[in-house]
Amino acid sequence: MAINVNNIGNISTQDLLKNDNKVSNNESGLNFGDMLKKEIDSTNETMENSQKAEVDIATGSVKDLAKANIAIEKADLKMQMMLEVRNKAISAYKELSKIQV
C-alpha cells in the first residue's frame, strides 16, 4: 500500500499493522530479531571453528593449511560484519534518541 502524504490522516490502524507485518517478516518467516540471533549464532560457530584452526596450526596438526586459513579469514569477515551492524544500530539509536516527541 502506497502512502500518500496528503491523505496521511486517512490511514487506519489495520493498514499500519498490515504494512508492519510485511516489513517484520521476510520470505523465511523470521523477524529481524530472529534473523539477528541466527547470524550471531552463526558468527559464534564460525569463530569457534577459527579458534580450532588456529590451535591446529599452532600445534602442527593441521592437515590442510589452506582450509585453516580460509576458516580464519571467514571468521574475521563475519566478525567485521557483526561489528558494523552493531555500529549502525548504535548510530540509529543515537539518532532516534535525538528526536523530540
N, C-alpha and C positions, 0 to 999 in steps of 0.2 A: 504494500500500500504506500503510495507516494504521499507525502505530507505537504500540503500547500500552506505556505506561511500565512496567506490571507485568511485561511479557514482554520487556523490553529485552535480556535475556541470550540469548533465543532467536532473535535476528536473525542471519541468515547473511551472509557477505561478498558472496555473489551478490545478495542483496536490496539491500544498500547500493549495489552497483555499478549495479543496475537503476535505483534512485532517482537516483543521481548522473548517469546518462546522461539521465534525464528533465529534470533541472534544468539541465544544461550545454547541452542542445540545445533551440533554440526551433523554431518552425514552419519557418523557412528553413534550418535545419540548421547555423546558425552558433553557436559557443560564445561565451561572454562576451567573451573576448579578441578574437575576430574582429569581434564587433559593436562593441567599443570602438575598434578600429583603423579600422573603416569610418566611424564617426562622427567620429573625429579627422581622417581624410582629407576627409570632407565639410565639416567646420568649416574646415579649411585652404583648401579650394577656395572656400568662401563668403567667407573673409577676403580672398583674392586678388581676387575679384570686387568686394568692397567697396573695396579699395585702388584698383582701376581706376576705379571710380565716383567716388571722391574726387579722383583725378587729373583725370578728365574735368570735374568741377565746377570744380576749381581753374583749369584751362586754358580753361574756357568752351566746351569742345567737347561738352558733354553735350546729347543730343538730347531726352531726357525726364527732367526733374528729379525727377518723382515716382518713376519706376523706380529712379533712382540712390539716392534717399532710402530706398526700400524695401530695396534691396540692402545699404545701410549698416546699417539697423536690424536686418535679418535676421542679418547677421554679428555685430552686437552681442549679440543674444539668444542665438545659438549659442555665442558665447564665454562669456557668463554661465553658460549651462547646463554647459559643459565645466568651468568653474571650480568650480561647485557639485558636480559629480561628483567632481572631484579632491579637494575639501574633505571630502566624505563618505568617500572612500576613505582619506584620511589619518586621519580620525577613527576609522574602523573599524579601521585598522591599529594605532592607539594603544590602542584598547580591547582588541584581541586581544593586544597585547604585555603588557598588564597581567595577563592570565590566567596563573595558575601551573599548571604541568603536573605 
